[in-house]
Amino acid sequence: MIRPVFDNVIVKKIEEKQSTLSGIVLNTNDTDANIGEIYAIGEASVLSVENGGELTKGSKVIFSDNYKKVNYNNETFYVVNEEELLAILN
């Protein structure tokens, strides 16, 4: 289990596969958007539900390119400071 400290969050990036009408899968890794799902939230996060915000584990977010990429248990996670979260997706 990864547990972030301070006001950091752990994000698992969502890799969306897009395809054409004929079924050809397009490479979407070249897009600029960093979209992910919150895996864990630091205790000092002012955006967390516990502190009056709306961010919960499982929330989908858009985050900036300012992150630390971490490989843990054969999975890739991103450590992002909550100030680098750009939007919460509904």
N, CA, C and O atoms as a DFTB+ gen file, in Angstrom:
360 C
 N C O
     1  1       0.848      -1.186       0.000
     2  2       0.000       0.000       0.000
     3  2       0.885       1.237       0.000
     4  3       1.822       1.338       0.792
     5  1       0.595       2.150      -0.864
     6  2       1.291       3.435      -0.895
     7  2       0.422       4.440      -0.150
     8  3      -0.775       4.553      -0.414
     9  1       1.031       5.171       0.784
    10  2       0.301       6.203       1.518
    11  2       1.053       7.517       1.360
    12  3       2.181       7.644       1.838
    13  1       0.447       8.492       0.699
    14  2       1.136       9.769       0.493
    15  2       1.204      10.578       1.780
    16  3       0.365      10.427       2.667
    17  1       2.201      11.428       1.869
    18  2       2.347      12.305       3.033
    19  2       1.950      13.728       2.650
    20  3       1.903      14.095       1.476
    21  1       1.665      14.515       3.692
    22  2       1.314      15.929       3.541
    23  2       0.119      16.099       2.600
    24  3      -0.891      15.413       2.751
    25  1       0.231      17.007       1.634
    26  2      -0.898      17.273       0.737
    27  2      -0.682      16.663      -0.650
    28  3      -1.119      17.214      -1.660
    29  1      -0.006      15.527      -0.677
    30  2       0.194      14.803      -1.925
    31  2      -0.915      13.780      -2.118
    32  3      -1.539      13.331      -1.157
    33  1      -1.150      13.421      -3.371
    34  2      -2.094      12.362      -3.697
    35  2      -1.395      11.362      -4.610
    36  3      -0.446      11.703      -5.316
    37  1      -1.874      10.132      -4.585
    38  2      -1.374       9.100      -5.485
    39  2      -2.427       8.913      -6.569
    40  3      -3.601       8.686      -6.277
    41  1      -1.991       9.011      -7.826
    42  2      -2.903       8.906      -8.961
    43  2      -2.484       7.723      -9.818
    44  3      -1.296       7.519     -10.068
    45  1      -3.453       6.952     -10.263
    46  2      -3.213       5.895     -11.240
    47  2      -3.767       6.402     -12.565
    48  3      -4.969       6.629     -12.703
    49  1      -2.882       6.575     -13.531
    50  2      -3.257       7.170     -14.814
    51  2      -4.214       6.255     -15.571
    52  3      -4.047       5.035     -15.595
    53  1      -5.209       6.867     -16.182
    54  2      -6.176       6.136     -16.996
    55  2      -5.721       6.218     -18.444
    56  3      -5.620       7.302     -19.018
    57  1      -5.452       5.075     -19.015
    58  2      -5.061       5.005     -20.425
    59  2      -6.305       4.642     -21.214
    60  3      -6.741       3.491     -21.201
    61  1      -6.875       5.616     -21.898
    62  2      -8.087       5.374     -22.670
    63  2      -7.717       4.949     -24.082
    64  3      -6.916       5.599     -24.755
    65  1      -8.311       3.854     -24.513
    66  2      -8.098       3.402     -25.882
    67  2      -9.235       3.937     -26.734
    68  3     -10.409       3.802     -26.390
    69  1      -8.871       4.537     -27.833
    70  2      -9.862       5.050     -28.766
    71  2      -9.727       4.285     -30.066
    72  3      -8.635       3.864     -30.450
    73  1     -10.851       4.113     -30.732
    74  2     -10.807       3.413     -32.007
    75  2     -11.671       4.133     -33.031
    76  3     -12.562       4.911     -32.691
    77  1     -11.380       3.852     -34.283
    78  2     -12.162       4.418     -35.375
    79  2     -13.452       3.624     -35.516
    80  3     -13.626       2.596     -34.862
    81  1     -14.354       4.093     -36.364
    82  2     -15.614       3.379     -36.590
    83  2     -15.388       1.980     -37.138
    84  3     -16.200       1.085     -36.907
    85  1     -14.293       1.782     -37.863
    86  2     -14.005       0.462     -38.420
    87  2     -13.286      -0.452     -37.434
    88  3     -12.989      -1.601     -37.763
    89  1     -12.998       0.047     -36.213
    90  2     -12.406      -0.794     -35.181
    91  2     -10.906      -0.687     -35.041
    92  3     -10.324      -1.418     -34.239
    93  1     -10.253       0.188     -35.780
    94  2      -8.805       0.356     -35.670
    95  2      -8.505       1.110     -34.379
    96  3      -9.028       2.202     -34.154
    97  1      -7.661       0.523     -33.532
    98  2      -7.318       1.145     -32.256
    99  2      -6.272       2.223     -32.492
   100  3      -5.242       1.980     -33.121
   101  1      -6.552       3.426     -31.977
   102  2      -5.636       4.552     -32.128
   103  2      -4.747       4.667     -30.904
   104  3      -5.181       4.363     -29.793
   105  1      -3.512       5.099     -31.092
   106  2      -2.594       5.328     -29.986
   107  2      -2.954       6.649     -29.325
   108  3      -2.888       7.699     -29.964
   109  1      -3.337       6.608     -28.040
   110  2      -3.714       7.837     -27.334
   111  2      -2.647       8.270     -26.351
   112  3      -2.881       9.188     -25.565
   113  1      -1.486       7.642     -26.367
   114  2      -0.420       8.012     -25.438
   115  2       0.198       9.364     -25.770
   116  3       0.927       9.924     -24.951
   117  1      -0.079       9.893     -26.950
   118  2       0.506      11.166     -27.354
   119  2      -0.329      12.372     -26.935
   120  3       0.035      13.508     -27.241
   121  1      -1.428      12.146     -26.248
   122  2      -2.280      13.264     -25.852
   123  2      -1.641      14.022     -24.702
   124  3      -0.841      13.473     -23.945
   125  1      -2.008      15.293     -24.583
   126  2      -1.449      16.140     -23.538
   127  2      -2.136      15.956     -22.194
   128  3      -1.546      16.279     -21.163
   129  1      -3.353      15.451     -22.172
   130  2      -4.121      15.364     -20.930
   131  2      -3.620      14.231     -20.041
   132  3      -3.473      13.092     -20.485
   133  1      -3.364      14.560     -18.794
   134  2      -3.052      13.559     -17.783
   135  2      -4.333      13.326     -16.997
   136  3      -4.688      14.125     -16.130
   137  1      -5.016      12.248     -17.293
   138  2      -6.256      11.921     -16.601
   139  2      -6.007      10.669     -15.786
   140  3      -5.448       9.691     -16.281
   141  1      -6.428      10.707     -14.531
   142  2      -6.210       9.564     -13.668
   143  2      -7.258       9.438     -12.596
   144  3      -8.156      10.270     -12.464
   145  1      -7.118       8.369     -11.830
   146  2      -8.021       8.080     -10.730
   147  2      -7.242       8.157      -9.427
   148  3      -6.137       7.624      -9.325
   149  1      -7.820       8.819      -8.435
   150  2      -7.158       8.955      -7.136
   151  2      -7.078       7.591      -6.464
   152  3      -8.092       6.920      -6.273
   153  1      -5.867       7.190      -6.109
   154  2      -5.618       5.919      -5.439
   155  2      -5.511       6.120      -3.929
   156  3      -5.974       5.282      -3.155
   157  1      -4.901       7.232      -3.509
   158  2      -4.745       7.540      -2.082
   159  2      -4.563       9.043      -1.917
   160  3      -4.084       9.729      -2.820
   161  1      -4.958       9.546      -0.734
   162  2      -4.915      10.984      -0.453
   163  2      -4.151      11.216       0.840
   164  3      -4.399      10.540       1.839
   165  1      -3.214      12.179       0.829
   166  2      -2.476      12.540       2.036
   167  2      -3.380      13.199       3.068
   168  3      -4.371      13.840       2.716
   169  1      -3.035      13.039       4.343
   170  2      -3.864      13.550       5.436
   171  2      -3.993      15.066       5.444
   172  3      -4.981      15.585       5.964
   173  1      -3.037      15.790       4.890
   174  2      -3.074      17.253       4.912
   175  2      -3.787      17.848       3.697
   176  3      -3.801      19.067       3.526
   177  1      -4.371      17.010       2.863
   178  2      -5.047      17.499       1.662
   179  2      -6.293      18.287       2.027
   180  3      -7.197      17.760       2.676
   181  1      -6.346      19.548       1.612
   182  2      -7.532      20.373       1.884
   183  2      -8.666      20.041       0.917
   184  3      -9.803      20.457       1.139
   185  1      -8.376      19.303      -0.145
   186  2      -9.408      18.919      -1.103
   187  2     -10.140      17.638      -0.710
   188  3     -11.147      17.291      -1.327
   189  1      -9.644      16.926       0.315
   190  2     -10.267      15.660       0.702
   191  2     -11.606      15.894       1.391
   192  3     -11.833      16.948       1.984
   193  1     -12.478      14.913       1.310
   194  2     -13.794      14.984       1.949
   195  2     -13.637      15.167       3.454
   196  3     -14.415      15.891       4.076
   197  1     -12.645      14.521       4.036
   198  2     -12.415      14.620       5.479
   199  2     -12.109      16.048       5.918
   200  3     -12.362      16.410       7.067
   201  1     -11.575      16.849       5.026
   202  2     -11.234      18.238       5.346
   203  2     -12.171      19.238       4.673
   204  3     -11.822      20.411       4.543
   205  1     -13.348      18.799       4.245
   206  2     -14.339      19.704       3.679
   207  2     -14.336      19.833       2.170
   208  3     -15.126      20.601       1.621
   209  1     -13.470      19.107       1.486
   210  2     -13.421      19.165       0.022
   211  2     -14.279      18.083      -0.600
   212  3     -15.132      17.499       0.068
   213  1     -14.057      17.815      -1.876
   214  2     -14.851      16.803      -2.567
   215  2     -14.017      15.669      -3.169
   216  3     -14.544      14.844      -3.914
   217  1     -12.733      15.624      -2.855
   218  2     -11.841      14.613      -3.414
   219  2     -11.899      13.338      -2.577
   220  3     -11.706      13.380      -1.362
   221  1     -12.163      12.208      -3.224
   222  2     -12.200      10.916      -2.546
   223  2     -11.389       9.908      -3.347
   224  3     -11.053      10.146      -4.506
   225  1     -11.083       8.789      -2.721
   226  2     -10.435       7.703      -3.441
   227  2     -11.379       7.280      -4.562
   228  3     -12.568       7.055      -4.334
   229  1     -10.844       7.176      -5.764
   230  2     -11.656       6.820      -6.918
   231  2     -12.097       8.008      -7.750
   232  3     -12.609       7.825      -8.854
   233  1     -11.909       9.237      -7.243
   234  2     -12.254      10.431      -8.026
   235  2     -11.392      10.482      -9.280
   236  3     -10.202      10.168      -9.233
   237  1     -11.985      10.875     -10.391
   238  2     -11.224      11.049     -11.624
   239  2     -10.789      12.503     -11.703
   240  3     -11.583      13.417     -11.479
   241  1      -9.501      12.705     -12.030
   242  2      -8.927      14.046     -12.035
   243  2      -8.071      14.270     -13.274
   244  3      -7.610      13.326     -13.916
   245  1      -7.874      15.541     -13.591
   246  2      -6.881      15.953     -14.581
   247  2      -5.753      16.592     -13.789
   248  3      -5.992      17.452     -12.942
   249  1      -4.508      16.169     -14.066
   250  2      -3.373      16.702     -13.324
   251  2      -2.294      17.205     -14.270
   252  3      -2.206      16.775     -15.421
   253  1      -1.471      18.126     -13.764
   254  2      -0.426      18.749     -14.584
   255  2       0.735      17.785     -14.816
   256  3       0.728      16.656     -14.325
   257  1       1.719      18.241     -15.564
   258  2       2.907      17.429     -15.843
   259  2       3.916      17.443     -14.705
   260  3       4.971      16.820     -14.822
   261  1       3.631      18.123     -13.627
   262  2       4.542      18.207     -12.483
   263  2       4.206      17.092     -11.491
   264  3       3.432      17.302     -10.557
   265  1       4.785      15.914     -11.693
   266  2       4.515      14.754     -10.853
   267  2       5.768      13.900     -10.739
   268  3       6.749      14.117     -11.451
   269  1       5.727      12.935      -9.843
   270  2       6.808      11.962      -9.696
   271  2       6.245      10.591     -10.043
   272  3       5.315      10.116      -9.392
   273  1       6.802       9.960     -11.060
   274  2       6.355       8.639     -11.498
   275  2       7.000       7.575     -10.612
   276  3       8.210       7.599     -10.388
   277  1       6.190       6.643     -10.111
   278  2       6.674       5.609      -9.201
   279  2       6.159       4.251      -9.668
   280  3       4.975       4.102      -9.968
   281  1       7.044       3.268      -9.729
   282  2       6.637       1.894     -10.001
   283  2       6.627       1.131      -8.691
   284  3       7.635       1.077      -7.986
   285  1       5.474       0.536      -8.365
   286  2       5.307      -0.181      -7.103
   287  2       4.457      -1.422      -7.366
   288  3       3.354      -1.318      -7.903
   289  1       4.962      -2.582      -6.992
   290  2       4.251      -3.854      -7.211
   291  2       3.810      -4.022      -8.667
   292  3       2.671      -4.400      -8.941
   293  1       4.711      -3.742      -9.577
   294  2       4.463      -3.888     -11.014
   295  2       3.342      -2.998     -11.542
   296  3       2.744      -3.301     -12.574
   297  1       3.055      -1.910     -10.847
   298  2       2.069      -0.933     -11.305
   299  2       2.714       0.444     -11.303
   300  3       3.621       0.713     -10.516
   301  1       2.246       1.309     -12.183
   302  2       2.766       2.669     -12.259
   303  2       1.791       3.627     -11.597
   304  3       0.600       3.644     -11.908
   305  1       2.324       4.427     -10.672
   306  2       1.544       5.435      -9.967
   307  2       2.223       6.781     -10.150
   308  3       3.398       6.850     -10.511
   309  1       1.478       7.847      -9.900
   310  2       2.007       9.199      -9.997
   311  2       1.752       9.908      -8.672
   312  3       0.615       9.985      -8.208
   313  1       2.822      10.425      -8.065
   314  2       2.695      11.219      -6.846
   315  2       2.543      12.667      -7.296
   316  3       3.423      13.226      -7.950
   317  1       1.409      13.264      -6.933
   318  2       1.067      14.605      -7.392
   319  2       0.705      15.452      -6.183
   320  3      -0.077      15.020      -5.336
   321  1       1.264      16.650      -6.092
   322  2       0.840      17.572      -5.049
   323  2      -0.551      18.067      -5.413
   324  3      -0.840      18.296      -6.588
   325  1      -1.417      18.235      -4.415
   326  2      -2.797      18.607      -4.730
   327  2      -2.895      19.945      -5.464
   328  3      -3.892      20.199      -6.140
   329  1      -1.891      20.796      -5.347
   330  2      -1.892      22.056      -6.101
   331  2      -1.745      21.817      -7.603
   332  3      -2.053      22.699      -8.403
   333  1      -1.279      20.638      -7.986
   334  2      -1.098      20.294      -9.398
   335  2      -2.320      19.588      -9.982
   336  3      -2.310      19.209     -11.153
   337  1      -3.372      19.407      -9.180
   338  2      -4.626      18.871      -9.697
   339  2      -5.361      20.013     -10.382
   340  3      -5.594      21.059      -9.775
   341  1      -5.720      19.819     -11.626
   342  2      -6.319      20.888     -12.419
   343  2      -7.841      20.838     -12.421
   344  3      -8.494      21.878     -12.511
   345  1      -8.414      19.635     -12.324
   346  2      -9.872      19.507     -12.354
   347  2     -10.283      18.159     -11.784
   348  3      -9.533      17.184     -11.839
   349  1     -11.494      18.127     -11.233
   350  2     -12.126      16.882     -10.805
   351  2     -13.226      16.595     -11.817
   352  3     -14.073      17.450     -12.079
   353  1     -13.214      15.394     -12.385
   354  2     -14.198      15.025     -13.406
   355  2     -15.393      14.341     -12.757
   356  3     -15.230      13.513     -11.861
   357  1     -16.573      14.683     -13.201
   358  2     -17.799      14.053     -12.673
   359  2     -18.267      12.955     -13.584
   360  3     -19.280      12.313     -13.306
